[in-house]
Amino acid sequence: MAKKQRELKLTLTAETTVGSLKAQIEDQSSIKADAQVLKFSGAVLADDAKSIGACGVSADGATITVELK
């Protein structure tokens, strides 16, 4: 069975935290923040307090994958 995919477009800055990003995803998709596993370039963004910039994410057109726990 194929996984359902959906694209969300969010406006982020390098200072946006992983936790804030999860909250924005929850607001737009109804996927609870605590059920999300965010990945960028194969790495899990696990620290909700860390900024996406500190995780190596560029805010310009980055693709972050959301998986369910």
N, C-alpha and C positions, 0 to 999 in steps of 0.2 A: 504494500500500500504506500503510495506516495505521500510525503509530508506536505501539509498545507503551508503555503508560503504567502506572506503579505509584506509589502514594503511600506515603511513609515518614513516620512521626511521630517526631521527634527532640526531645529536651529540650536547649535551647541557652540561653546567656546572651549578653549584648552583648559579652562578652570572648572568646567562642569564636572561634578563628581560622578562616579559610577552609580552611587545611590540616587542622585538626582536624575541621571539618565534612565535608570530603572523606573523611577516614579513617572517620568514623561512617557515612557513606553506603556506603563500601566494605564495612564490617563487616556491614551489613544487606542489601546488594544484590548483592555480589560484583562490582560495577563498580569496576575499579581506579581509585584516586585520580588517577593520571596520565592517565587516559582521560576524566576528567570536565571539563566546562565548566559552571560554575555561573553562573546568571543570576538577578538580582533586579531587577524593574521595568525590564527591558530592558538593564540594564548587566551586563557580565561581571565576576564577582568573580575577578580574575586574580592578586592578590597573596596567596599562601598564608599569609604572616606577618601579614597585616592582620586585625583583628577584624571580625566581621560588623557590630558596632555602628558602627565607623568607616566601613563601607561603606553605612551608612544602613538596615541591616536591623534591624527591631524584632523581638525574640525572641518577641513575643506573636502567634502565629498567622501568621507570615510564610510565604509560599509562594516557594520557591526552585526554579527549574527546573534540572534536570540534563540536559545533552546530552552525547553522546559525541563525542570528537575525531575 
